[in-house]
Amino acid sequence: MKAILNELIDHQSLSKEEARQVLLELTSGKYNPSQMASFITVYMMRNITVDELQGFRDAMLEQCIPVKFDQPVMDVCGTGGDGKNTFNISTLSSFVVAAAGQPVAKHGNYGVSSACGSSNVLEYFGYKFTNDTNELKRSLDRANICFMHAPLFHPALKNVAPIRKELGVKTFFNMLGPMVNPAFPKRQLVGVFSLELARKYGYLYQNSDKQFVILHGLDGYDEISLTGAFKYFYNGGEQIADPADLGLPQVKYEDIGGGETVEDSAKIFIQILEGKGTEAQNSAVIANAGMALYCADQEKGVLNAVAKAKEALESGEALASFNNFLNR
């Protein structure tokens, strides 16, 4: 590890295979905590290359517990790490997408750089995490959505988790999260915290067989915040759009805050599903769910997808999906 750290500190980068090998060794517990923290910190100080990202992703997928579904599942998630502390937009969007007919295999975790990640909010409502494939399939049959709590599918991360928690800031593991869904979904909506990372994701996904949409809010969000323009990369290229292009209002930062605690986030979460959300909150969910539905069926256009998302939320179908998911 010392030689690798010296190379990286000297502004050199790893090849895809070197990155893969280092991450395999890192997650196997071969290095001490100081070395692991130093390695992770390097990538806070400089940009990750496409080869490094690909190598890290390959190592994670190699070690994961895979899950196979018969349905054409989609993941709807963001990298996190944008520092904006919005409410759980991508998790809410997942239930809207499921209610609109697109099966969802959501991959998520506890918040590291935010107060409340998807795992925090679902656990608050009493959901019990599982990596039992049959139970996940029953969830899909029942609610058209299942949830895969990342640590149960990536046991190799147990050596890294305490260091990530102690650091408490975004790391390259945030970048990897959406890329290492153990269901290997063929459809994916990903929100990322920087335009540069969006381009890298776009490059990697263009060279895959995925249907994809990669989102980045140009004012720094890892999702469509509706606070301004956003850029999206998809199978057909890339576009810049603003809220009006989705037929939705522009909102203010304070309108989409997530609160200070998991309890605050959970309260916002259920209010929106129950039809008691503000126009700004509802619109943010509809925007992201709409882009996910567009990802699944790009031929019918963005506005058609947004309309489907709006109907799924406002009709109460998303709430029904959530209740079915909790089996209540």
C-alpha positions in Angstrom: 0.0 0.0 0.0 2.9 2.4 0.7 4.0 2.2 -2.9 0.5 2.8 -4.2 0.0 5.8 -1.9 3.3 7.3 -3.0 2.2 6.9 -6.7 -1.2 8.5 -6.0 0.3 11.4 -4.0 2.7 11.9 -6.9 -0.4 12.6 -9.1 -0.2 9.2 -10.9 -3.4 7.1 -11.4 -4.2 3.4 -11.3 -5.0 1.3 -14.3 -8.3 -0.5 -14.3 -6.7 -3.8 -13.1 -4.6 -2.1 -10.4 -7.7 -0.3 -9.1 -9.6 -3.6 -9.0 -6.8 -5.4 -7.2 -6.3 -2.6 -4.6 -10.0 -2.6 -3.8 -10.1 -6.3 -3.4 -7.2 -6.1 -1.0 -8.7 -3.1 0.8 -12.0 -4.8 1.5 -10.4 -8.1 2.5 -8.8 -6.4 5.5 -5.2 -6.6 4.2 -4.4 -3.0 5.2 -4.6 -1.2 8.5 -7.1 1.5 9.2 -4.6 4.4 8.7 -3.6 3.0 5.3 -7.3 2.6 4.3 -8.2 6.1 5.4 -5.2 7.5 3.5 -6.2 5.7 0.3 -9.8 6.9 0.6 -8.7 10.5 1.4 -6.6 10.7 -1.8 -9.8 10.6 -3.8 -11.2 13.5 -1.9 -8.2 15.5 -3.0 -8.2 14.6 -6.7 -10.6 13.4 -9.3 -11.1 9.7 -10.0 -10.3 8.5 -13.5 -12.7 6.4 -15.6 -10.3 3.4 -15.3 -10.1 3.7 -11.6 -13.9 3.9 -11.3 -14.4 0.9 -13.5 -11.8 -1.1 -11.6 -13.3 -0.3 -8.2 -16.8 -1.1 -9.6 -15.6 -4.5 -11.0 -14.0 -5.4 -7.6 -17.2 -4.6 -5.7 -19.4 -6.6 -8.1 -17.0 -9.5 -8.0 -17.5 -9.8 -4.2 -21.2 -9.0 -4.0 -24.0 -11.5 -3.2 -25.9 -11.4 -6.5 -29.7 -11.5 -6.9 -31.6 -12.5 -10.0 -35.1 -11.3 -10.8 -37.4 -12.3 -13.7 -38.8 -8.8 -14.0 -36.9 -6.0 -15.9 -36.0 -4.2 -12.7 -34.7 -0.7 -12.4 -32.7 1.0 -9.7 -33.5 4.6 -8.8 -30.7 6.2 -6.6 -28.3 9.0 -6.2 -24.6 9.0 -5.1 -25.4 11.2 -2.2 -22.5 13.5 -1.1 -24.0 16.7 -2.6 -24.1 18.2 0.9 -27.6 19.6 0.2 -29.5 17.6 2.8 -32.7 17.3 0.8 -35.6 15.0 1.9 -35.5 11.4 0.6 -36.4 12.3 -3.0 -34.9 9.2 -4.7 -36.5 6.8 -2.2 -39.9 8.4 -2.6 -39.5 8.4 -6.3 -38.8 4.7 -6.2 -42.3 4.0 -4.8 -43.9 6.3 -7.4 -42.0 4.5 -10.2 -43.1 1.1 -8.8 -46.7 2.3 -8.6 -46.6 3.5 -12.2 -45.7 -0.1 -13.3 -42.0 -0.2 -13.5 -40.5 -2.9 -11.1 -37.8 -1.4 -8.8 -34.9 -3.2 -7.1 -33.6 -0.3 -5.0 -30.1 -0.4 -3.7 -29.4 1.8 -0.6 -27.6 2.4 2.6 -27.6 4.5 5.8 -26.7 8.1 5.3 -23.0 8.8 5.5 -22.8 12.5 4.5 -26.5 13.3 5.1 -28.8 12.9 8.1 -31.0 10.3 6.6 -30.2 7.7 3.8 -32.8 5.4 2.3 -32.0 2.6 4.8 -32.5 5.0 7.7 -36.0 6.1 6.6 -37.2 2.6 5.7 -35.9 1.1 8.9 -37.7 3.9 10.8 -41.0 2.6 9.3 -40.2 -0.9 10.6 -38.8 -2.5 7.4 -36.5 -5.4 8.2 -33.5 -5.7 5.8 -32.9 -9.0 4.2 -30.8 -10.6 1.5 -33.1 -13.6 1.2 -33.8 -13.8 -2.5 -37.3 -15.4 -2.0 -38.4 -12.6 0.4 -37.1 -10.0 -2.1 -39.1 -11.6 -4.9 -42.2 -11.7 -2.7 -41.7 -8.0 -2.1 -41.6 -7.4 -5.8 -44.7 -9.4 -6.4 -46.5 -7.6 -3.5 -45.4 -4.0 -4.1 -43.5 -4.0 -7.4 -40.5 -2.9 -5.4 -37.8 -4.5 -3.2 -35.0 -2.9 -1.2 -31.5 -4.2 -0.9 -29.6 -2.8 2.0 -26.0 -2.5 0.7 -24.1 -4.0 3.6 -26.1 -7.3 3.4 -25.0 -7.7 -0.3 -21.5 -6.4 0.0 -20.1 -8.1 3.0 -16.6 -7.1 1.9 -17.5 -3.5 3.0 -17.5 -4.4 6.7 -13.8 -3.5 6.9 -14.4 -0.1 5.3 -17.7 0.9 7.0 -16.2 2.1 10.3 -13.7 4.3 8.5 -16.4 5.8 6.2 -18.6 6.5 9.2 -15.7 8.2 11.1 -14.8 10.3 8.1 -18.4 11.3 7.7 -17.9 12.9 4.3 -18.4 11.7 0.7 -15.8 9.3 -0.6 -15.4 7.3 -3.8 -17.7 4.7 -2.3 -20.5 7.2 -2.8 -19.6 7.3 -6.5 -19.7 3.5 -6.6 -23.0 2.9 -4.8 -25.3 3.2 -7.8 -23.0 1.1 -10.0 -22.9 -2.0 -7.7 -26.5 -2.9 -7.4 -26.4 -6.7 -6.8 -29.4 -7.3 -9.0 -27.4 -6.0 -12.0 -30.4 -4.0 -13.3 -30.7 -3.3 -17.0 -32.5 0.0 -16.3 -31.0 2.7 -14.1 -31.7 6.3 -13.0 -28.7 7.7 -11.3 -28.2 11.1 -9.7 -24.6 12.2 -9.2 -23.1 15.1 -7.3 -20.8 16.5 -10.0 -20.9 17.2 -13.7 -17.6 15.5 -14.2 -18.8 12.3 -12.5 -21.9 12.4 -14.6 -19.8 12.4 -17.7 -17.8 9.4 -16.4 -20.9 7.5 -15.6 -22.2 8.4 -19.1 -19.1 7.0 -20.7 -19.3 3.8 -18.8 -23.0 3.3 -19.3 -22.8 4.1 -23.0 -20.5 1.1 -23.3 -22.9 -1.2 -21.5 -26.3 -2.7 -22.4 -28.2 -0.6 -19.8 -31.1 1.8 -20.4 -30.0 4.7 -18.4 -30.5 8.3 -17.3 -27.8 10.1 -15.3 -28.9 13.3 -13.6 -27.0 16.3 -12.2 -28.5 19.5 -10.9 -26.3 22.3 -12.3 -26.4 24.1 -8.9 -24.8 21.0 -7.3 -27.6 18.5 -6.5 -27.3 14.7 -7.2 -31.0 14.8 -8.4 -33.4 17.1 -10.1 -34.0 19.6 -7.3 -36.1 22.0 -9.5 -34.1 24.9 -8.0 -32.6 25.5 -11.4 -31.4 23.8 -14.6 -30.2 20.2 -14.7 -28.3 18.1 -17.1 -29.1 14.5 -18.0 -27.2 11.9 -20.0 -29.2 9.1 -21.6 -28.9 6.4 -24.3 -29.5 9.0 -27.0 -27.0 11.7 -25.8 -27.2 14.5 -23.3 -29.5 17.5 -22.6 -29.8 20.5 -20.4 -33.3 21.2 -19.2 -35.1 23.3 -16.6 -38.2 22.8 -14.5 -40.5 24.3 -17.2 -39.3 21.6 -19.6 -40.9 19.1 -17.3 -44.1 21.2 -16.9 -43.1 21.8 -13.2 -42.5 24.9 -11.1 -39.1 26.2 -10.0 -38.6 25.9 -6.3 -36.3 27.2 -3.6 -33.7 25.3 -1.7 -35.5 25.7 1.6 -38.6 24.1 0.1 -37.0 20.7 -0.3 -34.9 20.4 2.9 -34.9 17.0 4.7 -34.8 18.2 8.4 -32.2 17.5 11.0 -33.1 13.9 12.1 -34.4 10.6 10.7 -37.7 11.4 12.4 -38.0 14.7 10.5 -37.2 13.0 7.2 -39.7 10.2 7.9 -42.5 12.7 8.7 -41.9 14.5 5.3 -41.7 11.1 3.6 -45.1 9.9 4.7 -46.8 13.3 4.3 -45.9 13.3 0.7 -47.2 9.8 0.1 -50.4 10.6 1.9 -51.0 13.6 -0.4 -50.1 16.2 2.3 -46.8 17.3 0.7 -46.3 20.8 -0.5 -46.3 21.7 -4.2 -42.5 21.9 -4.1 -42.0 18.6 -2.4 -44.5 16.8 -4.7 -43.0 18.4 -7.8 -39.4 17.3 -6.9 -40.6 13.7 -6.4 -42.6 13.8 -9.7 -39.6 15.2 -11.6 -37.2 12.4 -10.5 -39.8 9.6 -10.8 -40.7 11.0 -14.2 -37.2 10.8 -15.4 -36.9 7.2 -14.1 -40.0 6.3 -16.1 -38.6 8.1 -19.1 -35.4 5.9 -18.7 -37.6 2.8 -18.9 -39.5 4.0 -22.0 -37.6 6.8 -23.8 -39.7 6.6 -27.0 -42.8 8.2 -25.4 -40.9 11.3 -24.2 -40.2 13.1 -21.0 -43.6 14.8 -20.6 -45.5 11.6 -20.9 -43.3 10.0 -18.2 -43.8 13.0 -15.9 -47.6 12.7 -16.3 -47.4 9.0 -15.4 -45.4 9.9 -12.3 -47.8 12.6 -11.3 -50.8 10.2 -11.6 -49.0 7.5 -9.6 -48.3 9.9 -6.7 -51.6 11.9 -6.6 -53.9 8.8 -7.0 -52.5 7.2 -3.9 -51.0 4.3 -5.8 -47.5 5.2 -4.5 -48.8 5.1 -0.9 -50.5 1.7 -1.6 -47.1 0.4 -3.0 -45.4 1.6 0.2 -47.9 -0.1 2.4 -47.7 -3.3 0.4 -43.9 -3.1 0.7 -44.2 -2.9 4.5 -46.7 -5.7 4.2 -49.4 -3.9 6.1 
